[in-house]
C-alpha cells in the first residue's frame, strides 16, 4: 500500500512483513469456504493470523512518519496512491460479475430495504461504508482516517523520545486490557447511554499500532536471537489466548450476555484491538524485523511487495468466485482443511498478482493498482 521509499534507503524487512501480511489476509478470507464452528483448521487460522491488518498499519508509520513533505503534498500522494485506486475498485466491484446474491449487503441501513436497484445502492454506499461484495475494504476506510491524522501527530513523532512513545503505548495497552472489562462492567470511565467516549478514548484505536510500529522500528535494539525468542514468546502467548477465546465464543455464545449480536460474539476475543492480538502482532513484527533476505529470495519478495496494494484490492473477487466454484461442484473438502486453505490462499495470491502485473503495463496504472 505504501511505496514511499524513493527519498530514503529501502527497509528490506518491511517488504517481507508486507508480503506476509498480504498472504495472511488471503488465508483469513478463504476460510469462508469452511464452517468456522466445526473446522479446527479454520478456527486456528482465523485466530492466529489476526496480526495481518495491524502489521500494515505499523508499516505505514515506519514509512511515513514523521512526514517528509508538507501536509498538502503528503495528502495528494495518499489520494493518488491509495484513495483513487480504492474508489476505482469500489466501483468495479459493483459491476463485476459476482456469484449468487452478493451484489448488495452489509450492515443494516436505510438503503437495505430500499426499492433501488442493488448496483445503485452499492454505489451510494461507497462514501459511507463497505458492502458484502467488497467487505475487505473496511480496512481502507480505517487507514484513510489514519492518513488524515498523520499531519497532526507528525511533529510529536519527530520530537518525542522513547519515554514519550512508551507513555502513550502504556495507556494504549491499558485500554486494550480494559476492553475485557465490559464482560463485567459494560460501561466504565464515564461511558453511558448519552456518552460513548470514555476517559481513555483518545488513547484507544488503531493509532496505537502507528506508535507501536514506530517504536519497535526505532528502539528494538535486541540482538537477532533475543528479538526472535522474545517475539516468539509474545506471539505464542497471544495466539494461545486468542485461539482459546475464539473457541469459547463459538462453543458457549449464550454465556456472552454482554454482547447482543452473534457476529460481535465471534469477533470479541479476536478483536484487532485486544491485548492478545497486540501481543501476537508485536511478537511477529519482532521476529520478522530480524530476518534478512538476500539475492533471489529478496527479489521475489520485493516484487510481490511492490504490487501488494493492488493484490489486496483484487484478491476478494478471485476469492468469492473460488469459494463459489468449490461449493457448486462439491469440491470443498477434497483435501484436508489444513492443506486446502493454504493452497487456496496461494492460488488467490498468485492469481491476484498476475492480474495486477498485467494491469501495471497500462498507462497511468498507478491510479488503478496503487
C-alpha positions as CSV (number, residue, x, y, z in Angstrom):
1,X,0.0,0.0,0.0
2,X,2.8,2.4,0.9
3,X,5.6,2.9,-1.7
4,X,7.3,5.9,-0.2
5,X,10.9,4.9,-0.4
6,X,12.3,7.0,-3.2
7,X,13.9,9.5,-0.8
8,X,15.2,7.0,1.7
9,X,17.1,3.8,1.8
10,X,14.7,0.8,1.3
11,X,13.9,-1.0,4.6
12,X,14.2,-4.7,3.4
13,X,12.3,-6.3,6.3
14,X,9.2,-4.2,5.7
15,X,8.9,-5.9,2.3
16,X,8.8,-9.3,4.0
17,X,6.2,-8.1,6.5
18,X,4.1,-6.5,3.8
19,X,4.0,-9.7,1.7
20,X,3.4,-12.0,4.6
21,X,0.6,-9.7,5.9
22,X,-1.0,-9.7,2.5
23,X,-0.9,-13.5,2.3
24,X,-2.4,-13.7,5.8
25,X,-5.3,-11.6,4.6
26,X,-5.9,-14.2,1.8
27,X,-5.8,-17.0,4.4
28,X,-8.4,-15.3,6.6
29,X,-10.7,-14.7,3.6
30,X,-10.6,-18.2,2.0
31,X,-11.8,-19.6,5.3
32,X,-15.3,-18.5,4.3
33,X,-15.4,-21.8,2.4
34,X,-15.3,-23.7,5.7
35,X,-17.5,-24.0,8.7
36,X,-15.9,-21.8,11.5
37,X,-17.9,-23.6,14.2
38,X,-16.7,-27.1,13.3
39,X,-13.5,-26.9,11.3
40,X,-10.4,-26.9,13.6
41,X,-8.1,-25.6,10.9
42,X,-10.3,-22.6,10.2
43,X,-10.5,-21.8,13.9
44,X,-6.8,-22.0,14.2
45,X,-6.1,-19.8,11.2
46,X,-8.7,-17.2,11.9
47,X,-7.3,-16.8,15.4
48,X,-3.6,-16.8,14.8
49,X,-3.5,-14.7,11.6
50,X,-5.2,-11.7,13.1
51,X,-2.0,-9.5,13.1
52,X,-2.3,-9.0,9.3
53,X,-4.1,-5.7,9.4
54,X,-2.2,-4.3,12.4
55,X,1.1,-5.1,10.6
56,X,0.0,-3.0,7.6
57,X,-0.6,-0.1,9.9
58,X,2.7,-0.5,11.6
59,X,4.4,-0.4,8.2
60,X,2.7,2.8,7.3
61,X,4.0,4.5,10.5
62,X,7.6,3.5,9.7
63,X,7.5,4.6,6.1
64,X,5.5,7.8,6.5
65,X,6.2,9.3,10.0
66,X,7.4,11.9,10.6
67,X,6.2,13.5,7.4
68,X,9.0,14.5,5.0
69,X,6.8,16.8,3.0
70,X,4.1,19.5,3.6
71,X,0.6,18.4,4.5
72,X,-0.8,19.2,1.1
73,X,1.9,17.2,-0.7
74,X,1.5,14.3,1.7
75,X,-2.3,14.1,1.3
76,X,-2.1,14.5,-2.5
77,X,0.2,11.4,-2.6
78,X,-2.1,9.4,-0.4
79,X,-5.1,10.4,-2.6
80,X,-3.3,9.3,-5.8
81,X,-1.7,6.1,-4.4
82,X,-4.4,4.9,-2.1
83,X,-7.8,6.7,-2.4
84,X,-8.2,6.8,-6.2
85,X,-7.4,3.1,-6.6
86,X,-9.8,2.4,-3.7
87,X,-12.6,4.3,-5.4
88,X,-12.0,2.7,-8.8
89,X,-12.1,-0.8,-7.4
90,X,-15.1,0.1,-5.2
91,X,-17.0,1.0,-8.4
92,X,-15.6,-2.1,-10.3
93,X,-16.8,-4.4,-7.5
94,X,-20.3,-3.1,-8.1
95,X,-20.3,-4.1,-11.7
96,X,-18.0,-7.1,-11.9
97,X,-20.0,-10.4,-12.1
98,X,-20.3,-12.0,-8.7
99,X,-21.9,-15.3,-7.7
100,X,-25.4,-15.6,-6.1
101,X,-26.9,-12.6,-4.4
102,X,-23.8,-11.0,-3.1
103,X,-24.4,-7.7,-5.0
104,X,-25.6,-5.8,-2.0
105,X,-25.5,-6.4,1.7
106,X,-23.7,-5.5,4.9
107,X,-24.7,-3.7,8.0
108,X,-28.4,-2.8,8.1
109,X,-29.1,0.8,6.9
110,X,-31.7,2.9,5.3
111,X,-30.7,1.5,1.8
112,X,-31.2,-2.1,2.8
113,X,-35.0,-2.1,2.3
114,X,-34.9,0.5,-0.5
115,X,-36.5,-0.3,-3.8
116,X,-33.5,1.0,-5.6
117,X,-31.5,-1.5,-7.8
118,X,-28.7,-3.2,-5.9
119,X,-26.0,-1.6,-8.0
120,X,-27.3,1.9,-7.3
121,X,-27.4,1.1,-3.5
122,X,-23.8,-0.2,-3.7
123,X,-22.6,2.9,-5.4
124,X,-24.4,5.1,-2.9
125,X,-22.7,3.2,-0.1
126,X,-19.1,3.9,-1.3
127,X,-18.7,7.1,0.7
128,X,-20.5,5.6,3.6
129,X,-19.2,2.1,4.2
130,X,-18.4,-1.3,2.5
131,X,-20.9,-3.8,1.4
132,X,-20.5,-7.6,1.3
133,X,-19.2,-7.5,-2.2
134,X,-16.1,-5.5,-1.1
135,X,-16.1,-6.3,2.6
136,X,-12.3,-6.3,2.7
137,X,-12.4,-2.5,2.1
138,X,-13.3,-1.9,5.7
139,X,-9.6,-1.6,6.2
140,X,-9.2,1.2,3.6
141,X,-11.7,3.4,5.5
142,X,-9.6,2.9,8.6
143,X,-6.2,3.6,7.0
144,X,-7.5,6.8,5.3
145,X,-8.6,8.1,8.7
146,X,-5.1,7.5,10.0
147,X,-3.6,9.3,7.0
148,X,-5.8,12.3,7.7
149,X,-4.4,12.3,11.3
150,X,-0.7,11.9,10.4
151,X,0.0,15.6,9.7
152,X,-1.3,16.4,13.1
153,X,0.8,13.9,15.0
154,X,3.9,14.1,12.8
155,X,5.6,16.9,14.9
156,X,5.2,14.7,18.0
157,X,6.8,11.7,16.2
158,X,9.7,14.0,15.2
159,X,10.4,15.3,18.6
160,X,9.3,12.6,21.1
161,X,11.7,10.2,22.8
162,X,11.4,6.6,23.7
163,X,9.9,7.7,27.0
164,X,7.2,9.7,25.3
165,X,6.3,6.8,23.0
166,X,6.3,4.4,26.0
167,X,4.0,6.6,27.9
168,X,1.4,6.5,25.1
169,X,1.9,2.8,24.5
170,X,1.4,2.1,28.2
171,X,-2.0,3.8,28.3
172,X,-3.0,2.3,24.9
173,X,-2.2,-1.2,26.1
174,X,-4.2,-0.4,29.2
175,X,-7.3,0.4,27.0
176,X,-6.9,-3.0,25.3
177,X,-6.9,-4.7,28.7
178,X,-9.9,-2.7,29.9
179,X,-11.6,-3.9,26.6
180,X,-12.3,-7.1,28.5
181,X,-13.8,-5.2,31.5
182,X,-17.1,-4.9,29.6
183,X,-17.6,-8.6,30.4
184,X,-18.4,-7.4,33.9
185,X,-18.9,-3.7,33.5
186,X,-20.4,-2.7,30.1
187,X,-19.9,1.0,30.8
188,X,-16.8,2.3,32.6
189,X,-14.9,5.6,33.0
190,X,-17.8,7.9,32.0
191,X,-19.3,5.8,29.3
192,X,-23.1,5.8,29.5
193,X,-26.2,6.0,27.3
194,X,-25.5,9.6,26.4
195,X,-21.7,9.4,26.2
196,X,-19.8,6.7,24.3
197,X,-16.4,8.4,24.7
198,X,-14.8,7.3,28.0
199,X,-11.8,8.6,29.9
200,X,-9.2,6.8,27.8
201,X,-11.0,7.0,24.5
202,X,-8.4,9.3,22.9
203,X,-5.7,6.7,23.6
204,X,-7.6,3.9,22.0
205,X,-7.9,2.6,18.5
206,X,-5.6,1.9,15.6
207,X,-3.5,4.9,16.3
208,X,-1.7,2.7,18.8
209,X,-0.4,0.5,16.1
210,X,1.2,3.5,14.4
211,X,3.0,4.3,17.6
212,X,4.0,0.6,18.2
213,X,5.4,0.2,14.7
214,X,7.5,3.4,15.0
215,X,8.7,2.4,18.5
216,X,9.8,-1.1,17.6
217,X,11.5,0.1,14.4
218,X,13.5,2.7,16.1
219,X,14.1,1.2,19.6
220,X,14.2,-2.6,19.2
221,X,17.9,-2.9,19.8
222,X,17.7,-6.5,20.9
223,X,20.1,-9.0,19.2
224,X,18.6,-11.1,16.4
225,X,18.3,-14.2,18.7
226,X,16.8,-12.3,21.6
227,X,14.4,-10.4,19.5
228,X,13.2,-13.7,17.8
229,X,12.9,-15.5,21.1
230,X,11.1,-12.7,22.8
231,X,8.9,-12.1,19.8
232,X,8.1,-15.8,19.6
233,X,7.1,-15.9,23.3
234,X,4.8,-12.9,22.7
235,X,3.2,-14.4,19.6
236,X,2.7,-17.8,21.2
237,X,1.1,-16.3,24.4
238,X,-1.2,-14.0,22.4
239,X,-2.1,-16.8,20.0
240,X,-3.0,-19.2,22.8
241,X,-5.4,-16.7,24.4
242,X,-6.9,-15.6,21.1
243,X,-7.5,-19.2,20.0
244,X,-9.0,-20.2,23.3
245,X,-11.2,-17.1,23.4
246,X,-12.5,-17.9,19.9
247,X,-13.3,-21.5,20.9
248,X,-15.2,-20.2,23.9
249,X,-17.2,-17.7,21.8
250,X,-18.1,-20.5,19.4
251,X,-19.0,-23.1,21.9
252,X,-20.7,-21.1,24.6
253,X,-22.1,-17.9,22.9
254,X,-25.1,-18.0,25.3
255,X,-22.7,-17.1,28.2
256,X,-21.6,-13.9,26.4
257,X,-24.6,-11.9,27.7
258,X,-22.8,-8.6,27.4
259,X,-22.9,-8.8,23.6
260,X,-26.1,-8.5,21.6
261,X,-25.2,-9.8,18.1
262,X,-23.8,-13.2,17.0
263,X,-21.2,-11.5,14.8
264,X,-19.8,-9.5,17.7
265,X,-19.7,-12.5,19.9
266,X,-17.5,-14.3,17.3
267,X,-15.2,-11.3,17.0
268,X,-14.9,-10.4,20.7
269,X,-11.8,-12.4,21.6
270,X,-10.1,-12.0,18.2
271,X,-10.6,-8.2,18.0
272,X,-7.6,-6.4,16.5
273,X,-7.6,-4.1,19.5
274,X,-7.5,-6.7,22.2
275,X,-4.3,-7.2,24.2
276,X,-3.9,-10.8,23.0
277,X,-3.9,-9.7,19.3
278,X,-1.5,-6.9,20.1
279,X,0.9,-9.4,21.7
280,X,0.7,-11.5,18.6
281,X,1.3,-8.5,16.3
282,X,4.3,-7.1,18.3
283,X,5.8,-10.6,18.6
284,X,5.5,-11.4,14.9
285,X,6.9,-8.0,14.0
286,X,10.0,-8.5,16.3
287,X,10.6,-11.9,14.6
288,X,10.3,-10.6,11.0
289,X,12.3,-7.5,11.8
290,X,15.4,-9.5,12.4
291,X,15.1,-11.8,9.3
292,X,17.4,-10.8,6.4
293,X,16.6,-12.0,2.9
294,X,19.2,-11.6,0.1
295,X,19.6,-12.5,-3.5
296,X,16.8,-14.3,-5.4
297,X,14.6,-14.6,-2.4
298,X,14.6,-10.9,-1.7
299,X,14.0,-10.1,-5.3
300,X,10.8,-12.2,-5.3
301,X,9.6,-10.7,-2.0
302,X,10.3,-7.2,-3.3
303,X,8.4,-7.9,-6.5
304,X,5.3,-9.1,-4.5
305,X,5.7,-6.2,-2.1
306,X,5.7,-3.7,-5.0
307,X,2.2,-4.8,-6.0
308,X,0.8,-5.7,-2.6
309,X,-1.8,-3.0,-2.5
310,X,-3.1,-4.0,-6.0
311,X,-3.1,-7.6,-4.9
312,X,-5.2,-6.7,-1.8
313,X,-7.7,-4.7,-4.0
314,X,-8.1,-7.5,-6.5
315,X,-8.0,-10.7,-4.3
316,X,-11.5,-10.7,-3.0
317,X,-13.1,-11.0,-6.4
318,X,-11.0,-14.1,-7.0
319,X,-11.7,-15.4,-3.5
320,X,-15.5,-15.2,-3.8
321,X,-15.5,-17.0,-7.2
322,X,-13.2,-19.7,-6.0
323,X,-15.4,-20.4,-3.0
324,X,-18.5,-20.4,-5.2
325,X,-17.0,-22.9,-7.6
326,X,-15.8,-25.2,-4.8
327,X,-19.3,-25.3,-3.3
328,X,-21.1,-25.5,-6.6
329,X,-19.1,-28.5,-7.8
330,X,-18.9,-30.1,-4.4
331,X,-15.1,-29.9,-4.4
332,X,-14.7,-28.5,-0.9
333,X,-13.1,-31.0,1.5
334,X,-11.3,-33.0,-1.2
335,X,-8.1,-32.2,0.7
336,X,-7.5,-31.9,4.4
337,X,-8.6,-28.5,5.5
338,X,-5.2,-27.8,7.0
339,X,-3.7,-28.2,3.4
340,X,-6.6,-26.9,1.3
341,X,-6.8,-23.5,2.9
342,X,-3.1,-22.5,2.4
343,X,-3.3,-23.9,-1.2
344,X,-6.4,-21.8,-1.8
345,X,-4.7,-18.7,-0.4
346,X,-1.7,-19.3,-2.6
347,X,-3.8,-19.6,-5.7
348,X,-5.7,-16.4,-4.8
349,X,-2.4,-14.6,-4.0
350,X,-0.6,-15.6,-7.3
351,X,-3.8,-15.1,-9.3
352,X,-4.2,-11.6,-8.0
353,X,-0.5,-10.9,-8.6
354,X,-0.8,-11.9,-12.3
355,X,-3.8,-9.7,-12.8
356,X,-2.1,-6.7,-11.1
357,X,1.1,-7.3,-13.0
358,X,-0.8,-7.3,-16.3
359,X,-2.6,-4.1,-15.2
360,X,0.7,-2.5,-14.4
361,X,1.5,-2.2,-18.1
362,X,-1.5,0.1,-18.7
363,X,-0.9,3.8,-18.9
364,X,-1.4,5.6,-15.6
365,X,-1.7,2.1,-13.9
366,X,-0.7,3.6,-10.6
367,X,-4.2,5.0,-10.3
368,X,-5.6,1.5,-10.7
369,X,-3.2,-0.6,-8.6
370,X,-1.6,1.9,-6.3
